[in-house]
Amino acid sequence: MNLHPIPLLLLALATALAGCGKRSSASGDSEATLPIQVAHPMVKDVVLTRQYPGYLSADAAVEVMCRVNGQLTQ
């Protein structure tokens, strides 16, 4: 199939020009807009906390023993 570039260019130009016509009245009129409701945000302080159930344990244990007799007073 042998297509010549000139008819293809003319077809592309005609398609581009057809899209540049007058816009429809539904998209351009401000009278055709529908009323909408707008929600206004509330501004307040929020404390972020997370609570997770679980158990806490150490990886290693250390035993502390005294090497002398007596008591600490301070």
Biopython code that builds the backbone (N, CA, C, O; Angstrom):
import numpy as np
from Bio.PDB.StructureBuilder import StructureBuilder

atoms = [
    (1, "MET", "N", (0.848, -1.162, 0.000)),
    (1, "MET", "CA", (0.000, 0.000, 0.000)),
    (1, "MET", "C", (0.898, 1.231, 0.000)),
    (1, "MET", "O", (1.726, 1.402, 0.895)),
    (2, "ASN", "N", (0.740, 2.060, -0.973)),
    (2, "ASN", "CA", (1.596, 3.226, -1.143)),
    (2, "ASN", "C", (0.785, 4.484, -0.820)),
    (2, "ASN", "O", (-0.079, 4.883, -1.601)),
    (3, "LEU", "N", (1.063, 5.108, 0.331)),
    (3, "LEU", "CA", (0.362, 6.320, 0.736)),
    (3, "LEU", "C", (1.252, 7.526, 0.479)),
    (3, "LEU", "O", (2.438, 7.524, 0.809)),
    (4, "HIS", "N", (0.670, 8.539, -0.104)),
    (4, "HIS", "CA", (1.424, 9.756, -0.390)),
    (4, "HIS", "C", (1.319, 10.689, 0.814)),
    (4, "HIS", "O", (0.281, 10.711, 1.475)),
    (5, "PRO", "N", (2.356, 11.451, 1.114)),
    (5, "PRO", "CA", (2.355, 12.284, 2.324)),
    (5, "PRO", "C", (1.434, 13.504, 2.219)),
    (5, "PRO", "O", (0.969, 13.987, 3.251)),
    (6, "ILE", "N", (1.156, 14.012, 1.044)),
    (6, "ILE", "CA", (0.342, 15.224, 0.917)),
    (6, "ILE", "C", (-1.103, 14.971, 1.346)),
    (6, "ILE", "O", (-1.634, 15.780, 2.107)),
    (7, "PRO", "N", (-1.778, 13.896, 0.908)),
    (7, "PRO", "CA", (-3.144, 13.674, 1.400)),
    (7, "PRO", "C", (-3.190, 13.432, 2.915)),
    (7, "PRO", "O", (-4.156, 13.816, 3.574)),
    (8, "LEU", "N", (-2.164, 12.807, 3.459)),
    (8, "LEU", "CA", (-2.128, 12.579, 4.904)),
    (8, "LEU", "C", (-1.969, 13.888, 5.668)),
    (8, "LEU", "O", (-2.574, 14.070, 6.725)),
    (9, "LEU", "N", (-1.153, 14.803, 5.134)),
    (9, "LEU", "CA", (-0.988, 16.103, 5.763)),
    (9, "LEU", "C", (-2.282, 16.907, 5.698)),
    (9, "LEU", "O", (-2.636, 17.590, 6.659)),
    (10, "LEU", "N", (-2.983, 16.832, 4.585)),
    (10, "LEU", "CA", (-4.257, 17.538, 4.456)),
    (10, "LEU", "C", (-5.303, 16.974, 5.418)),
    (10, "LEU", "O", (-6.078, 17.728, 6.007)),
    (11, "LEU", "N", (-5.324, 15.679, 5.574)),
    (11, "LEU", "CA", (-6.253, 15.054, 6.514)),
    (11, "LEU", "C", (-5.946, 15.468, 7.945)),
    (11, "LEU", "O", (-6.869, 15.751, 8.710)),
    (12, "ALA", "N", (-4.677, 15.512, 8.325)),
    (12, "ALA", "CA", (-4.276, 15.926, 9.665)),
    (12, "ALA", "C", (-4.616, 17.389, 9.896)),
    (12, "ALA", "O", (-5.063, 17.751, 10.985)),
    (13, "LEU", "N", (-4.413, 18.239, 8.892)),
    (13, "LEU", "CA", (-4.730, 19.653, 9.005)),
    (13, "LEU", "C", (-6.238, 19.867, 9.140)),
    (13, "LEU", "O", (-6.670, 20.700, 9.937)),
    (14, "ALA", "N", (-7.031, 19.137, 8.383)),
    (14, "ALA", "CA", (-8.483, 19.261, 8.467)),
    (14, "ALA", "C", (-8.990, 18.810, 9.830)),
    (14, "ALA", "O", (-9.910, 19.418, 10.378)),
    (15, "THR", "N", (-8.410, 17.767, 10.379)),
    (15, "THR", "CA", (-8.805, 17.288, 11.706)),
    (15, "THR", "C", (-8.446, 18.305, 12.782)),
    (15, "THR", "O", (-9.230, 18.539, 13.702)),
    (16, "ALA", "N", (-7.271, 18.906, 12.673)),
    (16, "ALA", "CA", (-6.850, 19.900, 13.656)),
    (16, "ALA", "C", (-7.727, 21.135, 13.597)),
    (16, "ALA", "O", (-8.084, 21.684, 14.639)),
    (17, "LEU", "N", (-8.082, 21.584, 12.408)),
    (17, "LEU", "CA", (-8.918, 22.770, 12.272)),
    (17, "LEU", "C", (-10.359, 22.510, 12.711)),
    (17, "LEU", "O", (-11.029, 23.425, 13.188)),
    (18, "ALA", "N", (-10.838, 21.296, 12.559)),
    (18, "ALA", "CA", (-12.198, 20.969, 12.985)),
    (18, "ALA", "C", (-12.311, 21.042, 14.505)),
    (18, "ALA", "O", (-13.383, 21.361, 15.020)),
    (19, "GLY", "N", (-11.246, 20.759, 15.225)),
    (19, "GLY", "CA", (-11.254, 20.824, 16.672)),
    (19, "GLY", "C", (-11.143, 22.233, 17.207)),
    (19, "GLY", "O", (-11.356, 22.444, 18.401)),
    (20, "CYS", "N", (-10.817, 23.209, 16.373)),
    (20, "CYS", "CA", (-10.640, 24.591, 16.807)),
    (20, "CYS", "C", (-11.905, 25.422, 16.621)),
    (20, "CYS", "O", (-11.835, 26.650, 16.644)),
    (21, "GLY", "N", (-13.034, 24.797, 16.443)),
    (21, "GLY", "CA", (-14.278, 25.518, 16.215)),
    (21, "GLY", "C", (-14.825, 26.132, 17.483)),
    (21, "GLY", "O", (-14.167, 26.099, 18.523)),
    (22, "LYS", "N", (-16.036, 26.700, 17.411)),
    (22, "LYS", "CA", (-16.677, 27.321, 18.550)),
    (22, "LYS", "C", (-17.044, 26.253, 19.584)),
    (22, "LYS", "O", (-17.509, 25.166, 19.240)),
    (23, "ARG", "N", (-16.826, 26.588, 20.852)),
    (23, "ARG", "CA", (-17.117, 25.619, 21.917)),
    (23, "ARG", "C", (-18.614, 25.553, 22.155)),
    (23, "ARG", "O", (-19.346, 26.488, 21.832)),
    (24, "SER", "N", (-19.058, 24.454, 22.716)),
    (24, "SER", "CA", (-20.472, 24.298, 23.001)),
    (24, "SER", "C", (-20.859, 25.172, 24.186)),
    (24, "SER", "O", (-19.997, 25.551, 24.979)),
    (25, "SER", "N", (-22.126, 25.492, 24.316)),
    (25, "SER", "CA", (-22.581, 26.396, 25.363)),
    (25, "SER", "C", (-22.575, 25.732, 26.741)),
    (25, "SER", "O", (-22.554, 26.443, 27.746)),
    (26, "ALA", "N", (-22.593, 24.436, 26.829)),
    (26, "ALA", "CA", (-22.627, 23.747, 28.122)),
    (26, "ALA", "C", (-21.300, 23.882, 28.853)),
    (26, "ALA", "O", (-21.289, 23.913, 30.083)),
    (27, "SER", "N", (-20.185, 23.964, 28.141)),
    (27, "SER", "CA", (-18.898, 24.015, 28.817)),
    (27, "SER", "C", (-18.428, 25.439, 29.065)),
    (27, "SER", "O", (-17.548, 25.639, 29.902)),
    (28, "GLY", "N", (-18.969, 26.430, 28.382)),
    (28, "GLY", "CA", (-18.448, 27.777, 28.498)),
    (28, "GLY", "C", (-19.306, 28.726, 29.309)),
    (28, "GLY", "O", (-18.778, 29.735, 29.776)),
    (29, "ASP", "N", (-20.579, 28.480, 29.508)),
    (29, "ASP", "CA", (-21.450, 29.409, 30.217)),
    (29, "ASP", "C", (-21.296, 29.260, 31.715)),
    (29, "ASP", "O", (-21.218, 28.154, 32.249)),
    (30, "SER", "N", (-21.253, 30.415, 32.386)),
    (30, "SER", "CA", (-21.204, 30.364, 33.845)),
    (30, "SER", "C", (-22.599, 30.153, 34.421)),
    (30, "SER", "O", (-22.728, 29.769, 35.583)),
    (31, "GLU", "N", (-23.647, 30.397, 33.632)),
    (31, "GLU", "CA", (-25.010, 30.208, 34.109)),
    (31, "GLU", "C", (-25.373, 28.725, 34.205)),
    (31, "GLU", "O", (-26.292, 28.364, 34.940)),
    (32, "ALA", "N", (-24.685, 27.888, 33.492)),
    (32, "ALA", "CA", (-25.017, 26.474, 33.477)),
    (32, "ALA", "C", (-24.353, 25.702, 34.616)),
    (32, "ALA", "O", (-24.535, 24.488, 34.717)),
    (33, "THR", "N", (-23.587, 26.379, 35.474)),
    (33, "THR", "CA", (-22.909, 25.662, 36.561)),
    (33, "THR", "C", (-23.910, 25.284, 37.642)),
    (33, "THR", "O", (-24.886, 25.998, 37.872)),
    (34, "LEU", "N", (-23.672, 24.199, 38.278)),
    (34, "LEU", "CA", (-24.532, 23.688, 39.335)),
    (34, "LEU", "C", (-23.988, 24.123, 40.687)),
    (34, "LEU", "O", (-22.771, 24.216, 40.849)),
    (35, "PRO", "N", (-24.850, 24.393, 41.664)),
    (35, "PRO", "CA", (-24.356, 24.762, 42.996)),
    (35, "PRO", "C", (-23.730, 23.549, 43.684)),
    (35, "PRO", "O", (-24.218, 22.427, 43.552)),
    (36, "ILE", "N", (-22.660, 23.787, 44.409)),
    (36, "ILE", "CA", (-21.974, 22.711, 45.126)),
    (36, "ILE", "C", (-21.846, 23.079, 46.590)),
    (36, "ILE", "O", (-21.930, 24.255, 46.945)),
    (37, "GLN", "N", (-21.645, 22.099, 47.433)),
    (37, "GLN", "CA", (-21.431, 22.323, 48.851)),
    (37, "GLN", "C", (-19.945, 22.178, 49.146)),
    (37, "GLN", "O", (-19.278, 21.286, 48.621)),
    (38, "VAL", "N", (-19.439, 23.065, 49.990)),
    (38, "VAL", "CA", (-18.022, 23.061, 50.331)),
    (38, "VAL", "C", (-17.895, 22.819, 51.827)),
    (38, "VAL", "O", (-18.567, 23.475, 52.623)),
    (39, "ALA", "N", (-17.046, 21.889, 52.212)),
    (39, "ALA", "CA", (-16.791, 21.603, 53.628)),
    (39, "ALA", "C", (-15.548, 22.368, 54.062)),
    (39, "ALA", "O", (-14.507, 22.284, 53.412)),
    (40, "HIS", "N", (-15.653, 23.111, 55.154)),
    (40, "HIS", "CA", (-14.520, 23.875, 55.670)),
    (40, "HIS", "C", (-13.799, 23.032, 56.715)),
    (40, "HIS", "O", (-14.451, 22.406, 57.551)),
    (41, "PRO", "N", (-12.469, 23.003, 56.688)),
    (41, "PRO", "CA", (-11.723, 22.157, 57.632)),
    (41, "PRO", "C", (-11.743, 22.745, 59.042)),
    (41, "PRO", "O", (-11.805, 23.961, 59.224)),
    (42, "MET", "N", (-11.688, 21.856, 60.032)),
    (42, "MET", "CA", (-11.598, 22.268, 61.429)),
    (42, "MET", "C", (-10.125, 22.281, 61.818)),
    (42, "MET", "O", (-9.372, 21.375, 61.461)),
    (43, "VAL", "N", (-9.722, 23.312, 62.550)),
    (43, "VAL", "CA", (-8.335, 23.432, 62.998)),
    (43, "VAL", "C", (-8.321, 23.240, 64.510)),
    (43, "VAL", "O", (-8.915, 24.030, 65.245)),
    (44, "LYS", "N", (-7.639, 22.185, 64.978)),
    (44, "LYS", "CA", (-7.501, 21.948, 66.409)),
    (44, "LYS", "C", (-6.284, 21.074, 66.653)),
    (44, "LYS", "O", (-5.805, 20.384, 65.753)),
    (45, "ASP", "N", (-5.784, 21.117, 67.903)),
    (45, "ASP", "CA", (-4.622, 20.306, 68.278)),
    (45, "ASP", "C", (-5.054, 18.866, 68.490)),
    (45, "ASP", "O", (-6.112, 18.598, 69.060)),
    (46, "VAL", "N", (-4.223, 17.945, 68.025)),
    (46, "VAL", "CA", (-4.508, 16.522, 68.164)),
    (46, "VAL", "C", (-3.273, 15.854, 68.757)),
    (46, "VAL", "O", (-2.165, 16.031, 68.252)),
    (47, "VAL", "N", (-3.462, 15.091, 69.820)),
    (47, "VAL", "CA", (-2.366, 14.353, 70.430)),
    (47, "VAL", "C", (-2.340, 12.955, 69.806)),
    (47, "VAL", "O", (-3.322, 12.215, 69.866)),
    (48, "LEU", "N", (-1.218, 12.617, 69.218)),
    (48, "LEU", "CA", (-1.079, 11.314, 68.568)),
    (48, "LEU", "C", (-0.462, 10.322, 69.553)),
    (48, "LEU", "O", (0.674, 10.510, 69.988)),
    (49, "THR", "N", (-1.190, 9.282, 69.902)),
    (49, "THR", "CA", (-0.677, 8.230, 70.771)),
    (49, "THR", "C", (-1.014, 6.878, 70.159)),
    (49, "THR", "O", (-2.011, 6.723, 69.454)),
    (50, "ARG", "N", (-0.175, 5.929, 70.441)),
    (50, "ARG", "CA", (-0.401, 4.555, 69.980)),
    (50, "ARG", "C", (-0.211, 3.620, 71.165)),
    (50, "ARG", "O", (0.727, 3.788, 71.944)),
    (51, "GLN", "N", (-1.084, 2.644, 71.304)),
    (51, "GLN", "CA", (-0.945, 1.646, 72.359)),
    (51, "GLN", "C", (-0.936, 0.265, 71.713)),
    (51, "GLN", "O", (-1.828, -0.089, 70.941)),
    (52, "TYR", "N", (0.091, -0.498, 72.050)),
    (52, "TYR", "CA", (0.233, -1.843, 71.510)),
    (52, "TYR", "C", (0.336, -2.847, 72.660)),
    (52, "TYR", "O", (1.150, -2.648, 73.562)),
    (53, "PRO", "N", (-0.441, -3.888, 72.659)),
    (53, "PRO", "CA", (-0.296, -4.901, 73.706)),
    (53, "PRO", "C", (0.962, -5.731, 73.458)),
    (53, "PRO", "O", (1.315, -6.007, 72.311)),
    (54, "GLY", "N", (1.629, -6.125, 74.530)),
    (54, "GLY", "CA", (2.821, -6.939, 74.357)),
    (54, "GLY", "C", (3.593, -7.057, 75.658)),
    (54, "GLY", "O", (3.181, -6.516, 76.684)),
    (55, "TYR", "N", (4.692, -7.751, 75.617)),
    (55, "TYR", "CA", (5.545, -7.985, 76.771)),
    (55, "TYR", "C", (6.936, -7.473, 76.463)),
    (55, "TYR", "O", (7.392, -7.509, 75.319)),
    (56, "LEU", "N", (7.611, -6.990, 77.512)),
    (56, "LEU", "CA", (8.958, -6.455, 77.370)),
    (56, "LEU", "C", (9.902, -7.286, 78.210)),
    (56, "LEU", "O", (9.661, -7.486, 79.401)),
    (57, "SER", "N", (10.960, -7.768, 77.616)),
    (57, "SER", "CA", (11.955, -8.531, 78.365)),
    (57, "SER", "C", (13.335, -8.214, 77.801)),
    (57, "SER", "O", (13.485, -7.859, 76.632)),
    (58, "ALA", "N", (14.360, -8.355, 78.687)),
    (58, "ALA", "CA", (15.732, -8.058, 78.295)),
    (58, "ALA", "C", (16.364, -9.263, 77.604)),
    (58, "ALA", "O", (15.960, -10.407, 77.813)),
    (59, "ASP", "N", (17.360, -8.974, 76.778)),
    (59, "ASP", "CA", (18.082, -10.049, 76.104)),
    (59, "ASP", "C", (19.061, -10.748, 77.047)),
    (59, "ASP", "O", (19.285, -11.954, 76.936)),
    (60, "ALA", "N", (19.632, -9.997, 77.960)),
    (60, "ALA", "CA", (20.613, -10.567, 78.882)),
    (60, "ALA", "C", (20.294, -10.100, 80.302)),
    (60, "ALA", "O", (19.646, -9.072, 80.495)),
    (61, "ALA", "N", (20.756, -10.867, 81.293)),
    (61, "ALA", "CA", (20.545, -10.531, 82.699)),
    (61, "ALA", "C", (21.897, -10.385, 83.389)),
    (61, "ALA", "O", (22.849, -11.097, 83.071)),
    (62, "VAL", "N", (21.971, -9.442, 84.348)),
    (62, "VAL", "CA", (23.208, -9.194, 85.098)),
    (62, "VAL", "C", (22.890, -9.315, 86.586)),
    (62, "VAL", "O", (21.894, -8.772, 87.065)),
    (63, "GLU", "N", (23.743, -10.029, 87.306)),
    (63, "GLU", "CA", (23.576, -10.176, 88.753)),
    (63, "GLU", "C", (24.654, -9.353, 89.445)),
    (63, "GLU", "O", (25.846, -9.546, 89.208)),
    (64, "VAL", "N", (24.219, -8.429, 90.307)),
    (64, "VAL", "CA", (25.153, -7.544, 91.010)),
    (64, "VAL", "C", (25.316, -8.070, 92.428)),
    (64, "VAL", "O", (24.335, -8.252, 93.148)),
    (65, "MET", "N", (26.583, -8.317, 92.830)),
    (65, "MET", "CA", (26.881, -8.832, 94.176)),
    (65, "MET", "C", (27.939, -7.943, 94.813)),
    (65, "MET", "O", (28.835, -7.434, 94.139)),
    (66, "CYS", "N", (27.817, -7.765, 96.141)),
    (66, "CYS", "CA", (28.803, -6.945, 96.841)),
    (66, "CYS", "C", (30.059, -7.763, 97.143)),
    (66, "CYS", "O", (30.005, -8.987, 97.264)),
    (67, "ARG", "N", (31.179, -7.071, 97.261)),
    (67, "ARG", "CA", (32.442, -7.740, 97.553)),
    (67, "ARG", "C", (32.940, -7.448, 98.968)),
    (67, "ARG", "O", (33.907, -8.052, 99.432)),
    (68, "VAL", "N", (32.268, -6.516, 99.649)),
    (68, "VAL", "CA", (32.635, -6.170, 101.043)),
    (68, "VAL", "C", (31.380, -6.207, 101.895)),
    (68, "VAL", "O", (30.266, -6.148, 101.376)),
    (69, "ASN", "N", (31.566, -6.306, 103.226)),
    (69, "ASN", "CA", (30.450, -6.281, 104.158)),
    (69, "ASN", "C", (30.123, -4.845, 104.548)),
    (69, "ASN", "O", (31.001, -3.983, 104.510)),
    (70, "GLY", "N", (28.880, -4.575, 104.920)),
    (70, "GLY", "CA", (28.504, -3.259, 105.411)),
    (70, "GLY", "C", (27.268, -2.745, 104.692)),
    (70, "GLY", "O", (26.663, -3.428, 103.866)),
    (71, "GLN", "N", (26.913, -1.491, 105.046)),
    (71, "GLN", "CA", (25.754, -0.847, 104.460)),
    (71, "GLN", "C", (26.152, 0.515, 103.904)),
    (71, "GLN", "O", (27.103, 1.128, 104.388)),
    (72, "LEU", "N", (25.454, 0.978, 102.921)),
    (72, "LEU", "CA", (25.682, 2.320, 102.380)),
    (72, "LEU", "C", (24.774, 3.273, 103.125)),
    (72, "LEU", "O", (23.583, 3.003, 103.276)),
    (73, "THR", "N", (25.321, 4.392, 103.595)),
    (73, "THR", "CA", (24.513, 5.357, 104.338)),
    (73, "THR", "C", (24.096, 6.523, 103.450)),
    (73, "THR", "O", (23.084, 7.162, 103.735)),
    (74, "GLN", "N", (24.796, 6.810, 102.444)),
    (74, "GLN", "CA", (24.408, 7.903, 101.551)),
    (74, "GLN", "C", (24.257, 7.378, 100.142)),
    (74, "GLN", "O", (23.933, 8.139, 99.231)),
]
sb = StructureBuilder()
sb.init_structure("model")
sb.init_model(0)
sb.init_chain("A")
sb.init_seg("    ")
for serial, (resi, resn, name, xyz) in enumerate(atoms, 1):
    if name == "N":
        sb.init_residue(resn, " ", resi, " ")
    sb.init_atom(name, np.array(xyz, "f"), 0.0, 1.0, " ", f" {name:<3s}", serial, name[0])
structure = sb.get_structure()
